[in-house]
Amino acid sequence: MSSDELRASSAIKREVNAISANEVLEQNIKTSKTDQDEPVSSVEDVEDVESSSVVTKEGGSVSVKGVKLTCPTGAVDDPVTIKLKLEEPYKYCGLIVHHGLENDVIFGAPVINCQPNGQMFKKHVRLTVALDNEIGRSTGALLVLHGAPTSDGKIFWEDITHNSRFDLEKEELQVEINQFSLFAVLLRLTKSTWVQTKEIYNEA
């Protein structure tokens, strides 16, 4: 084999290896697989879905695929079109990967994008999220985050787990909020993750 053929063969091998590595990384991020015997959640199969409804000063609600937002009377003065959009978690994989926590936490539900972003309410509204059967029995390991876009295009994540209420019988969580943005539910896979996940807050 000539020197030119050797160089071409080496280049092809490098390209194949790079493609294989990228495919593995993309698959790991998209499916949030771990070395656990069974997957904790099936959120990797969720496609973006959304639903909208108009709420008035008399209140109202909007639901989409296991997520429900309930607005009480007096939460708004004027009619507002509320939209709930469930987004595939892998779109926000940076929340985990950038902190090296891909083996410590996974998404426990689709990321909930509540719109209009920044919408304020005069009274707290209730967001109810149905949990996977396995996750519903592991509420002590759940981490609930609220994400707000910043002026530089990043997302400011805040821990609101302490404001969330878990119902073991109904296998759902409820959280009272007064402003719209993103909501993410993470599941801690290791006992030592609690301290490490503190680093997630305040960064995109």
N, C-alpha and C positions, 0 to 999 in steps of 0.2 A: 504494500500500500504506500502511495506517495505521501510526501509531507503535507501537500494540500488536502489530500483525502483524510489524513489523520486529524488535521485541524478542523475540517468540516465535521468529522465524526464526533470530535470532542465538543464542538459547539452544539451539535444536536443533542448530545447527552445532557449538557448543562441546561439546555432549554427544557427538555423533558423533565429533569429533576425539579426545575423551578416551577413548571406547571403543576407537577404532582404536589409540591409543597404548598402552593397557593390553593389548590383544590382541597387539601386536607384542612388548612387553616379556615377557609371559607365554610367548609362543612361543619367544623367544630364550632365556629361562631354562630352559624345559622341554626344549628340544632341544639346547642348548649348541652352536648353529651358529656357525661362524667363516667368515672369507673364504677359507679354504683351498679348493683345487680339489675335494678329496674329504674326506668326514667321516672322522675318525680312529677313531671308535667308534660303535656302534649302541646304546649303553646307553639312549638316550632311549626306546626301544621296550620296555624291561623293565618288567614289572608286578611288584608285590610278590609274592614267592613265599617259602615257608619249608619247613623240614624239621626234624624232631626225632628224637632217639635217646637212649637211656639208656647212659651210660658208667659203668663200675664200676672198682674198684681193679685189675682185670685190663686195663683200657684200653677202647678203643672208637673209633668214628668216626661222623661224620654228613656227608652230602653233599647239596648242592642246586645244580642248574644251574651247573656249572662251579666250584663252591667246595666244598672238603673240609676238615674239621677232623679231625685225628688225635690222639688222646690216648694216650700211652704207659702202660705198666703203672706203677702207683704215683702217677699224677697226682692222683687223688682217693682218699679213704678210703672214703666212702660213695657209693652210687649217686646220680648226678645226671642229670636230664633236660636235655640240651643242645639248644638250638634255634638254627638259623641262619636268619636272615631277610634276604633281599635286597630292599633298598628303592630306589625310584626316586630317582636322584640329584637331581632338581629340588627335592625336599623339603629338601635341604641347600644350596640355591643361595646362601644367605646367606654360606656359607663363602667363596665367590668374589666375589659381588656387593658385599658390604660393604667389600671391599678394592679395588674397582675393577679386578679382575683377570679380568673376563669375556672379555676379548680375549686373555688371556695363558695361561690354563689351562682345561682342561675335565676332566670326570670320565672316567676311563678304564675304569671298571667300576661296577657297582651298589654302593651303600653297604652294607656287611655289618654287620648288627646281630646280635652274638653274645649270647645269653641263656642263663642268667640274668645280667643286667648286674651287674658287680662280682664275678662268680665268680672265685675264686682257685684256682690249681693248685699242687701241691707240686713238679711238674716242668713244664717248658715243653711246651706243645702246639703242633702245627704247623698253620698255616692255609695252604692251597694255593689259589691263585686262577688260573683259566685266563684268558689275555689275548686280546683281539681280535688277528687276524693282523697288522694294521698296527701296533698298539701293541706287540706282542711283539717287533717289530724295532726298537723305539725305547726300549728299557729305560733308556737313559741319561737320558731326559727324564722318567722317572716319579718321582712323589713319593708316598710311602706315609705316611698319617697315622693315628694312633690317637686316637679321641675318647672322653673320659670325662665324663659328666654331672657338673655341679657343684651345690652346694646351692642356688644361686640360679636353677637351671633352664637355665643356659647349658651349652656344651660346651667342655671344655678339650682342644684339639687338640695332639698331640705328633708330631714328625717321627720316624718309625721306619724311614726309608728305609735307613739304615745297617745295620739289623738284618734287612733283607730280602735274599733271594737270588733272582736272576733266571735262569731256564733258557731260553736262546734256542731250543734245539732243540724243547723241549716247549711253548714260548711260555706260560710260567706263572711266577708268583712264589710264593715261600714265605717265611713269616715265623714266627719262634718267639715265642710269647707266654705269659705266665703269669697274665693277667687278662683278663676279658671286657669288651667294650664295643663301640664303633663302629670300623669300619675303612673308610677311603676311599683310592682310588687316583686321583691326578690326573696329567694329562699336560701338561707344559710345552710351549707352542706357540712361544715365543720364547726366544732365547738369554739375554736379559736377565732372564727371569722368576725365575731362581734366587734372586737377592738379594731381589726383591720378595716372594716367597712366604714369606720368613722372617716377614713380618708376620702371616701366617695363624695361626701357632702361638699358642697361649694364648688364642684368642678364638673365639667361636661364629660 
